[in-house]
Structures are given as C-alpha cells and as structure tokens.
Amino acid sequence: MLRKNQTTYEEKAHVELMQDIAKTKCALDCAYSNFDNVVDPDLIDCYIYEVNAVQKRYKFLLEKASRQNIPIPVTLNPEPS
C-alpha cells in the first residue's frame, strides 16, 4: 500500500511540474508577443525584464524535469536561439 502511495505522489508531482512548465511556456510566449508589439521605451524595458524573468523560471523548470528524467514534449521545448 505504501508503494502505491509513493508512485501516486511521484506521478502527481510530475503532472504538476509539466503543468507548471506549460504555464511558464505560455507566459514566455505572451511576454515575447507583448515585447514585439510595444513602442513606448518604458514598456520595452518592462517587457525585457519580464522576458528575462520568465526565461529564468522556464530554464529552472526544464532543468528540474531533466534531473527527474521527465521527458519534455517537443511543444514545450525552448525555441532555438
């Protein structure tokens, strides 16, 4: 019984991590879009900071998934630089 609960906990943690990665990818796409569509210098600075912050979170989550040997779907992999 304990083994089943551990597996369930691990599966739940993996699902939550994948959901967090997907949300962060969406936030990153949104930040890029906002950056591409502003002309005001103050807003450009704002979105530069936002893109950088979300990129760092995204990288952290991808590394966490990698350490846990969780495969990342192609749709969530970062775009080539």
VMD Tcl script that builds the backbone (N, CA, C; Angstrom):
set m [mol new atoms 243]
animate dup $m
set s [atomselect $m all]
$s set {name element resname resid chain x y z} {
  {N N MET 1 A 0.818 -1.194 0.000}
  {CA C MET 1 A 0.000 0.000 0.000}
  {C C MET 1 A 0.866 1.264 0.000}
  {N N LEU 2 A 1.927 1.263 0.766}
  {CA C LEU 2 A 2.808 2.414 0.824}
  {C C LEU 2 A 3.462 2.671 -0.537}
  {N N ARG 3 A 3.863 1.611 -1.207}
  {CA C ARG 3 A 4.493 1.735 -2.521}
  {C C ARG 3 A 3.537 2.407 -3.516}
  {N N LYS 4 A 2.274 2.040 -3.471}
  {CA C LYS 4 A 1.288 2.631 -4.378}
  {C C LYS 4 A 1.148 4.128 -4.103}
  {N N ASN 5 A 1.114 4.521 -2.846}
  {CA C ASN 5 A 1.001 5.935 -2.492}
  {C C ASN 5 A 2.225 6.722 -2.955}
  {N N GLN 6 A 3.401 6.124 -2.869}
  {CA C GLN 6 A 4.612 6.803 -3.323}
  {C C GLN 6 A 4.562 7.021 -4.828}
  {N N THR 7 A 4.154 6.021 -5.558}
  {CA C THR 7 A 4.047 6.155 -7.006}
  {C C THR 7 A 3.025 7.225 -7.357}
  {N N THR 8 A 1.908 7.222 -6.688}
  {CA C THR 8 A 0.870 8.215 -6.938}
  {C C THR 8 A 1.399 9.613 -6.640}
  {N N TYR 9 A 2.141 9.755 -5.545}
  {CA C TYR 9 A 2.716 11.051 -5.201}
  {C C TYR 9 A 3.707 11.496 -6.276}
  {N N GLU 10 A 4.568 10.585 -6.726}
  {CA C GLU 10 A 5.543 10.916 -7.767}
  {C C GLU 10 A 4.842 11.304 -9.068}
  {N N GLU 11 A 3.825 10.546 -9.435}
  {CA C GLU 11 A 3.077 10.861 -10.655}
  {C C GLU 11 A 2.412 12.228 -10.548}
  {N N LYS 12 A 1.845 12.514 -9.383}
  {CA C LYS 12 A 1.199 13.809 -9.174}
  {C C LYS 12 A 2.225 14.935 -9.278}
  {N N ALA 13 A 3.394 14.725 -8.698}
  {CA C ALA 13 A 4.453 15.731 -8.767}
  {C C ALA 13 A 4.901 15.955 -10.205}
  {N N HIS 14 A 5.000 14.887 -10.979}
  {CA C HIS 14 A 5.390 15.009 -12.388}
  {C C HIS 14 A 4.338 15.775 -13.180}
  {N N VAL 15 A 3.080 15.457 -12.939}
  {CA C VAL 15 A 1.989 16.148 -13.640}
  {C C VAL 15 A 2.005 17.637 -13.287}
  {N N GLU 16 A 2.191 17.943 -12.010}
  {CA C GLU 16 A 2.225 19.346 -11.587}
  {C C GLU 16 A 3.404 20.081 -12.212}
  {N N LEU 17 A 4.553 19.416 -12.300}
  {CA C LEU 17 A 5.719 20.032 -12.927}
  {C C LEU 17 A 5.454 20.298 -14.402}
  {N N MET 18 A 4.866 19.333 -15.085}
  {CA C MET 18 A 4.561 19.506 -16.508}
  {C C MET 18 A 3.554 20.651 -16.712}
  {N N GLN 19 A 2.581 20.760 -15.828}
  {CA C GLN 19 A 1.608 21.850 -15.919}
  {C C GLN 19 A 2.296 23.196 -15.685}
  {N N ASP 20 A 3.214 23.224 -14.731}
  {CA C ASP 20 A 3.948 24.452 -14.439}
  {C C ASP 20 A 4.823 24.849 -15.628}
  {N N ILE 21 A 5.447 23.875 -16.274}
  {CA C ILE 21 A 6.257 24.149 -17.461}
  {C C ILE 21 A 5.373 24.699 -18.577}
  {N N ALA 22 A 4.207 24.099 -18.776}
  {CA C ALA 22 A 3.293 24.556 -19.830}
  {C C ALA 22 A 2.812 25.985 -19.557}
  {N N LYS 23 A 2.471 26.284 -18.305}
  {CA C LYS 23 A 2.034 27.646 -17.955}
  {C C LYS 23 A 3.161 28.651 -18.164}
  {N N THR 24 A 4.366 28.258 -17.799}
  {CA C THR 24 A 5.503 29.156 -17.944}
  {C C THR 24 A 5.833 29.381 -19.411}
  {N N LYS 25 A 5.709 28.333 -20.226}
  {CA C LYS 25 A 5.920 28.470 -21.678}
  {C C LYS 25 A 4.894 29.442 -22.262}
  {N N CYS 26 A 3.669 29.341 -21.816}
  {CA C CYS 26 A 2.614 30.252 -22.274}
  {C C CYS 26 A 2.930 31.692 -21.847}
  {N N ALA 27 A 3.387 31.869 -20.612}
  {CA C ALA 27 A 3.755 33.195 -20.117}
  {C C ALA 27 A 4.927 33.763 -20.906}
  {N N LEU 28 A 5.869 32.898 -21.284}
  {CA C LEU 28 A 7.018 33.337 -22.070}
  {C C LEU 28 A 6.574 33.767 -23.473}
  {N N ASP 29 A 5.713 32.976 -24.086}
  {CA C ASP 29 A 5.185 33.343 -25.407}
  {C C ASP 29 A 4.451 34.680 -25.343}
  {N N CYS 30 A 3.688 34.880 -24.290}
  {CA C CYS 30 A 2.933 36.122 -24.101}
  {C C CYS 30 A 3.887 37.306 -23.907}
  {N N ALA 31 A 4.925 37.109 -23.101}
  {CA C ALA 31 A 5.894 38.181 -22.864}
  {C C ALA 31 A 6.610 38.559 -24.160}
  {N N TYR 32 A 6.994 37.553 -24.968}
  {CA C TYR 32 A 7.615 37.833 -26.278}
  {C C TYR 32 A 6.658 38.609 -27.174}
  {N N SER 33 A 5.402 38.198 -27.190}
  {CA C SER 33 A 4.409 38.873 -28.022}
  {C C SER 33 A 4.220 40.323 -27.584}
  {N N ASN 34 A 4.117 40.526 -26.284}
  {CA C ASN 34 A 3.970 41.892 -25.769}
  {C C ASN 34 A 5.182 42.742 -26.139}
  {N N PHE 35 A 6.373 42.175 -25.986}
  {CA C PHE 35 A 7.592 42.901 -26.333}
  {C C PHE 35 A 7.586 43.294 -27.815}
  {N N ASP 36 A 7.157 42.375 -28.651}
  {CA C ASP 36 A 7.145 42.635 -30.098}
  {C C ASP 36 A 6.135 43.698 -30.512}
  {N N ASN 37 A 5.172 43.972 -29.638}
  {CA C ASN 37 A 4.072 44.862 -30.032}
  {C C ASN 37 A 4.046 46.196 -29.300}
  {N N VAL 38 A 5.113 46.555 -28.614}
  {CA C VAL 38 A 5.129 47.851 -27.935}
  {C C VAL 38 A 6.156 48.763 -28.583}
  {N N VAL 39 A 5.909 50.063 -28.459}
  {CA C VAL 39 A 6.844 51.044 -28.996}
  {C C VAL 39 A 7.326 52.016 -27.921}
  {N N ASP 40 A 6.603 52.121 -26.837}
  {CA C ASP 40 A 6.998 53.024 -25.754}
  {C C ASP 40 A 8.260 52.497 -25.073}
  {N N PRO 41 A 9.292 53.333 -24.930}
  {CA C PRO 41 A 10.548 52.873 -24.328}
  {C C PRO 41 A 10.391 52.273 -22.928}
  {N N ASP 42 A 9.504 52.847 -22.128}
  {CA C ASP 42 A 9.296 52.297 -20.781}
  {C C ASP 42 A 8.691 50.901 -20.841}
  {N N LEU 43 A 7.752 50.689 -21.756}
  {CA C LEU 43 A 7.148 49.370 -21.899}
  {C C LEU 43 A 8.132 48.365 -22.490}
  {N N ILE 44 A 8.985 48.835 -23.379}
  {CA C ILE 44 A 10.021 47.948 -23.928}
  {C C ILE 44 A 10.905 47.451 -22.795}
  {N N ASP 45 A 11.342 48.355 -21.930}
  {CA C ASP 45 A 12.149 47.954 -20.767}
  {C C ASP 45 A 11.394 46.976 -19.883}
  {N N CYS 46 A 10.116 47.254 -19.654}
  {CA C CYS 46 A 9.281 46.384 -18.815}
  {C C CYS 46 A 9.248 44.968 -19.376}
  {N N TYR 47 A 9.028 44.848 -20.668}
  {CA C TYR 47 A 8.926 43.514 -21.260}
  {C C TYR 47 A 10.273 42.812 -21.392}
  {N N ILE 48 A 11.345 43.589 -21.496}
  {CA C ILE 48 A 12.670 42.966 -21.458}
  {C C ILE 48 A 12.871 42.283 -20.109}
  {N N TYR 49 A 12.533 42.983 -19.036}
  {CA C TYR 49 A 12.663 42.394 -17.698}
  {C C TYR 49 A 11.741 41.191 -17.533}
  {N N GLU 50 A 10.515 41.319 -18.053}
  {CA C GLU 50 A 9.566 40.211 -17.937}
  {C C GLU 50 A 10.050 38.978 -18.703}
  {N N VAL 51 A 10.518 39.181 -19.928}
  {CA C VAL 51 A 11.026 38.057 -20.719}
  {C C VAL 51 A 12.193 37.390 -19.990}
  {N N ASN 52 A 13.123 38.185 -19.482}
  {CA C ASN 52 A 14.275 37.618 -18.780}
  {C C ASN 52 A 13.855 36.829 -17.540}
  {N N ALA 53 A 12.909 37.366 -16.777}
  {CA C ALA 53 A 12.455 36.682 -15.566}
  {C C ALA 53 A 11.764 35.358 -15.906}
  {N N VAL 54 A 10.894 35.377 -16.887}
  {CA C VAL 54 A 10.167 34.160 -17.250}
  {C C VAL 54 A 11.121 33.138 -17.881}
  {N N GLN 55 A 12.109 33.614 -18.649}
  {CA C GLN 55 A 13.104 32.695 -19.219}
  {C C GLN 55 A 13.862 31.961 -18.110}
  {N N LYS 56 A 14.228 32.682 -17.059}
  {CA C LYS 56 A 14.958 32.052 -15.950}
  {C C LYS 56 A 14.096 31.004 -15.259}
  {N N ARG 57 A 12.829 31.301 -15.048}
  {CA C ARG 57 A 11.927 30.326 -14.426}
  {C C ARG 57 A 11.761 29.104 -15.327}
  {N N TYR 58 A 11.597 29.343 -16.615}
  {CA C TYR 58 A 11.418 28.262 -17.589}
  {C C TYR 58 A 12.648 27.351 -17.602}
  {N N LYS 59 A 13.827 27.959 -17.620}
  {CA C LYS 59 A 15.066 27.190 -17.603}
  {C C LYS 59 A 15.164 26.357 -16.326}
  {N N PHE 60 A 14.815 26.956 -15.191}
  {CA C PHE 60 A 14.834 26.246 -13.926}
  {C C PHE 60 A 13.916 25.024 -13.965}
  {N N LEU 61 A 12.703 25.205 -14.469}
  {CA C LEU 61 A 11.738 24.099 -14.525}
  {C C LEU 61 A 12.194 22.996 -15.477}
  {N N LEU 62 A 12.757 23.378 -16.623}
  {CA C LEU 62 A 13.252 22.371 -17.573}
  {C C LEU 62 A 14.411 21.581 -16.970}
  {N N GLU 63 A 15.295 22.264 -16.257}
  {CA C GLU 63 A 16.411 21.563 -15.605}
  {C C GLU 63 A 15.907 20.628 -14.511}
  {N N LYS 64 A 14.889 21.071 -13.787}
  {CA C LYS 64 A 14.294 20.230 -12.746}
  {C C LYS 64 A 13.705 18.967 -13.370}
  {N N ALA 65 A 13.000 19.117 -14.468}
  {CA C ALA 65 A 12.426 17.959 -15.159}
  {C C ALA 65 A 13.529 17.041 -15.663}
  {N N SER 66 A 14.590 17.630 -16.172}
  {CA C SER 66 A 15.712 16.835 -16.670}
  {C C SER 66 A 16.353 16.022 -15.545}
  {N N ARG 67 A 16.534 16.643 -14.384}
  {CA C ARG 67 A 17.115 15.936 -13.232}
  {C C ARG 67 A 16.239 14.768 -12.791}
  {N N GLN 68 A 14.928 14.901 -12.990}
  {CA C GLN 68 A 13.991 13.853 -12.588}
  {C C GLN 68 A 13.716 12.881 -13.740}
  {N N ASN 69 A 14.450 13.019 -14.830}
  {CA C ASN 69 A 14.288 12.165 -16.006}
  {C C ASN 69 A 12.869 12.181 -16.566}
  {N N ILE 70 A 12.266 13.351 -16.561}
  {CA C ILE 70 A 10.927 13.520 -17.112}
  {C C ILE 70 A 11.082 14.020 -18.546}
  {N N PRO 71 A 10.580 13.268 -19.518}
  {CA C PRO 71 A 10.700 13.730 -20.908}
  {C C PRO 71 A 9.826 14.959 -21.148}
  {N N ILE 72 A 10.372 15.905 -21.888}
  {CA C ILE 72 A 9.653 17.135 -22.194}
  {C C ILE 72 A 9.115 17.037 -23.619}
  {N N PRO 73 A 7.799 17.211 -23.808}
  {CA C PRO 73 A 7.236 17.168 -25.162}
  {C C PRO 73 A 7.852 18.244 -26.048}
  {N N VAL 74 A 7.926 17.981 -27.322}
  {CA C VAL 74 A 8.525 18.914 -28.281}
  {C C VAL 74 A 7.860 20.280 -28.189}
  {N N THR 75 A 6.566 20.317 -27.951}
  {CA C THR 75 A 5.845 21.589 -27.902}
  {C C THR 75 A 6.278 22.452 -26.726}
  {N N LEU 76 A 6.900 21.859 -25.708}
  {CA C LEU 76 A 7.342 22.625 -24.546}
  {C C LEU 76 A 8.840 22.903 -24.545}
  {N N ASN 77 A 9.562 22.318 -25.512}
  {CA C ASN 77 A 10.987 22.581 -25.588}
  {C C ASN 77 A 11.216 24.028 -26.011}
  {N N PRO 78 A 12.284 24.624 -25.489}
  {CA C PRO 78 A 12.556 26.021 -25.854}
  {C C PRO 78 A 12.854 26.150 -27.341}
  {N N GLU 79 A 12.515 27.314 -27.862}
  {CA C GLU 79 A 12.789 27.587 -29.273}
  {C C GLU 79 A 14.290 27.754 -29.457}
  {N N PRO 80 A 14.839 27.315 -30.591}
  {CA C PRO 80 A 16.261 27.505 -30.837}
  {C C PRO 80 A 16.622 28.978 -30.888}
  {N N SER 81 A 17.750 29.313 -30.328}
  {CA C SER 81 A 18.185 30.725 -30.303}
  {C C SER 81 A 18.887 31.094 -31.585}
}
mol reanalyze $m
mol bondsrecalc $m
mol representation Tube
mol addrep $m
